[in-house]
Amino acid sequence: MVCTALIQENFDCSSITSSIQLEEDQSINSSPYPDHPLNLATLDKSSQEVAILLQELQPNEGYLDLPYTEAFNWSTIFSKIPHNFPATEFYIVAFRSCLALSSVNSEIFSELHAHDEQAHCEANESGGLLKYWFGVAAPDRRNLATCVWVNRDWSLKASRLPQHNRAMELIQRGVYEDWDLDRYRLNVGGGKQWSITQY
């Protein structure tokens, strides 16, 4: 996924416990696309708990100019991790971009948004995607989008799907003036410990 917008979600994270029980069809919003809910029953327990906590993901003021580790309210989110949470590694992709001036309010940007939504649907159905977030483009056309995955293998699998490839084709056609893809390890452990490091 490679696009732009701010989502506010209201899932109550306070109910997370070590004995969480899920219905087969229990789903949450995990992206700006509410028609593509995440079915928690498809995830292992650690991933379920992190996906629920990530409902509170919010950008910090000035996030476009901050290092990725400071761009979001990670400390607030992971302060709610149970003390008995097992040490687990997740995978993050961050996409920083600057729209080409010619792309603003253009047909190619509308195409990109459509492919982005379809690519998210594909990735969600493929599995392993815990969170997708994108911001509102700044006046200078910069933006940030990010995904949190169960692991790198799930991300690579999604990157080979048709809609993701169609979105990438639009990038090659010059929808962005500049763009960069960063990858990180998210390590979460008991005692509210967490870290994000370059992959």
N, C-alpha and C positions, 0 to 999 in steps of 0.2 A: 504494500500500500504506500502511496506516495503523495498524499494530497493535503488538505487544509480546513479546520474549523474547530470550534471549542464546544465540548460537550460537558454538561453538568449532569451528574448522576446522583441518585439519592438512596442507593442500596445501603442498608444499615449494617455496618461492619461490627457493631458491638456484640453481635450474636455469635461470633466465632468462638468455638470451644474445641477442646481436643476430642470431644465426642460428637462432632457434627455428623448428622445423618441427613442424607439427601434423597429426595424422590428421584425416580428415573428421569423425569422431565423437568427438574428444577433448573431454571435458566436465569441469567442475569444479563443486563446490558453491559457490554465490555468495549464499546466503540461508539463513534458518532452515528452509527447506523442501527437504530432500534429494531429494524426488521430482521437483523442477523444476531439474535441472542446467543450467548455462550451457554451450552448445556454443561453444568458443573459435573454431572454424572459421568461425563466422558474423561474426567481428569482423576489423577491420583489425589490422595488427601492433601499432601503438601501444596500441590498446584491449585487445588480448590481454595485453600485458605488464602494463598497469595492473590488469586484472581479476585476474590471477594474484597480483600484489602485494597486492591488497585482501583476499586470503584471510587476511592477518595483521591485518586491522582489529580493534582491541580498544578498548573505552572506557577512558579514564583514570579514576582514582578521583575521585568527586565530579562526574562528567561532566554530570549534570543541572543543576548550578549554574555550569558553565563556559561561556564563549563557544564556539561551535561549532568554531572553529579550534583550541581547546585540549581539546576533549572526547574526541579520539581520538589514537592513536599515529601521527599523520601523518608526523612526522619520521623515525621508525623505518622506516616503510613506504617513503617516498620516498628514503631514504638508499641504497636498493638499485637505484634507477633507473640504467641504463647511461649513461655519459658521452655517448654518441652518440645518446641519445634525442631525437627531434625535438620542438621546442616544440609542445605540443598543449593545447587547451582542452577540458575536460569540464564536465559540468553536475551539480550536486548539489541535491537537495531534502531539507530537514530538517523533520520534523513533531514539534513539541513539544505535549504534551497533558497533560490532567489528567482522569482518569475521573470522571464523576459518581458520587456515593456510591451512588445507586440502581442503577448499572450493574455494580458489583462482584459477581462470581459470579452474574450474571444471564443470562437467556436472550438479551437483546439483545447482551451482550458475546460470548456464544458465537456468535451470528450474525455479529458483526463479525469475529471471528477466522476463521470459515469463509470469509467474503467476501474477507478479506485474503489468505488462501492462494490462493483462486481468482483474485483480481486479480493476484497475483504470477505465477501460471501464465500468464495472459493476456499480461502485460507481457513475460515471458521469451520467449514464443513470438512476440510482436510484434517484439521486437528492441531492441537498444541499451542494455539494462539490465546494468551491470557488477557491481553490488553492491547488496544489500538487507540491512539490519541493523535489528533493533529490540531494545530493552533490556527488563529486567524492571521492572515498575511498582514505584515506591518506596512506602514506607508511606503517604506523603501522596497517592498515586495518580498522581503525575507520571511521565511517560515520554518517551522520545525514539526516533524511528524515522528512518532516513535511506536514501536511494537515491543511487547514483552512476550517471550516464548518459553515453553517448557524446556526446550533445548535447541541447539543449533540445527539439528537434523530436521526438526519440524519446519524451521524457517527456510532451510534449503529446499525442502519438498515444495513448500508454497511458492517459492521463487521460480519454480519450473512450470507452474500452472498457466493455462492459456491467458486468462485475464491479466495476470501480473505481467506477462510478456507483452501484451498489447499496451499496457500502461508504459512499460519501458520503451516500446517503439516510439511513443509520443515524446518521451524524453529525448530520444535520439533525434527527433525532428526539431528540437530546439524550443520546447515549451518553457524551459528554464534557461536563464542567463548563466547560472552557476548552480551546482549541487554537489553534495558530499554525503557519503554513507559511512557511518561509524558503527562499530560493533563493541558490545560490552558484556562482561560477565556480571551477573547479579548473584551474589552469595548471601543467603539468608540462613541464620542459625538461631539456636535457642538463646535465651537471655537477651532478646531484642537486638542481637548483633546482625549487622548487614554491611555489605560493601558493594560498590560498583567500580569495576576496573576495566581498562581497555582489553579487548579480546586479542 
